[in-house]
Amino acid sequence: MHLKRIDCLPMALSTNRTRPVVLAIAGYDPSSGAGITADIKTITAQGCYGVTCITSLTVQSTRGVRSVEPVEGKLITEILDELVTDIEISAVKIGMLGTAEATRAVTGFLKRYSPRRVVLDPVLVSSSGASLLAKDGLPLLKDRLVGLVSVITPNAAEAATLTGLKVDTLEEMELAARRLRQMGARSVIVTGGHLDPPSDLIIAETSPTPVILTGVKVLSRSTHGTGCAFSTALACKLAQGRNLVPAAKAAKSFVETSLKNAPLLGRGIGPVV
């Protein structure tokens, strides 16, 4: 009997073994349309490596949020301290916080370690109308957290809640962005997916002149998690060394492409990524 010898050689390793690490701090959505699992999908698609800290567990599907179970602030603090003392974090994305306790834990983390690139997506209400930040958490977010991040990315409704202003038009988006700057935000992107064409307004720390990013309207029932996808892609592009406006352009393009290719899942509002 003739035996053929096969040499088992190790697979060649990629020469690019140092991907930027992006830390996602957010809630858990079991349908993976938004929150931590959606963030991980976006981070991977952007060529980065994702590490995570969950702030809340939710019972939800494409049909909406049924209930929310918060994670203790002490556990959030321990997770974040463990990660940042072990791994070099290139950027942080903050999404749903859920409670005042979680908001305090994340604020403390930012004060202790001062990460260079922090994107805050101020998740206040789900697309199905469920509250995703307790009332006593909102003042903490506005008064303590906003001033510690690199850029805040509210949609029009979130910008209205944070500033107390009416935010529907581009002109009103600019007024809200300037108010957020007065509240301590270094850079602001107010996303205008409700506009036709969809347009985002940027006021960067380095320039008082607003920049308008105009996109293409994509009709889809799979729009759950667009804000998560945008803010997480933005954090990834910042982690890769891009400046704010080019990073925002790339993030907006990613969301548009994702909308065009979104999976048709569930009986409600499907996931964008």
Secondary structure as GFF3:
##gff-version 3
##sequence-region A 1 273
A	DSSP	beta_strand	21	28	.	.	.	ID=ss1
A	DSSP	alpha_helix	35	45	.	.	.	ID=ss2
A	DSSP	beta_strand	49	61	.	.	.	ID=ss3
A	DSSP	beta_strand	64	70	.	.	.	ID=ss4
A	DSSP	alpha_helix	73	84	.	.	.	ID=ss5
A	DSSP	beta_strand	91	94	.	.	.	ID=ss6
A	DSSP	alpha_helix	100	113	.	.	.	ID=ss7
A	DSSP	beta_strand	118	120	.	.	.	ID=ss8
A	DSSP	three_ten_helix	135	137	.	.	.	ID=ss9
A	DSSP	alpha_helix	138	140	.	.	.	ID=ss10
A	DSSP	pi_helix	141	145	.	.	.	ID=ss11
A	DSSP	three_ten_helix	146	148	.	.	.	ID=ss12
A	DSSP	beta_strand	151	152	.	.	.	ID=ss13
A	DSSP	alpha_helix	156	163	.	.	.	ID=ss14
A	DSSP	alpha_helix	170	182	.	.	.	ID=ss15
A	DSSP	beta_strand	187	190	.	.	.	ID=ss16
A	DSSP	beta_strand	199	203	.	.	.	ID=ss17
A	DSSP	beta_strand	211	214	.	.	.	ID=ss18
A	DSSP	alpha_helix	226	239	.	.	.	ID=ss19
A	DSSP	alpha_helix	244	260	.	.	.	ID=ss20
###
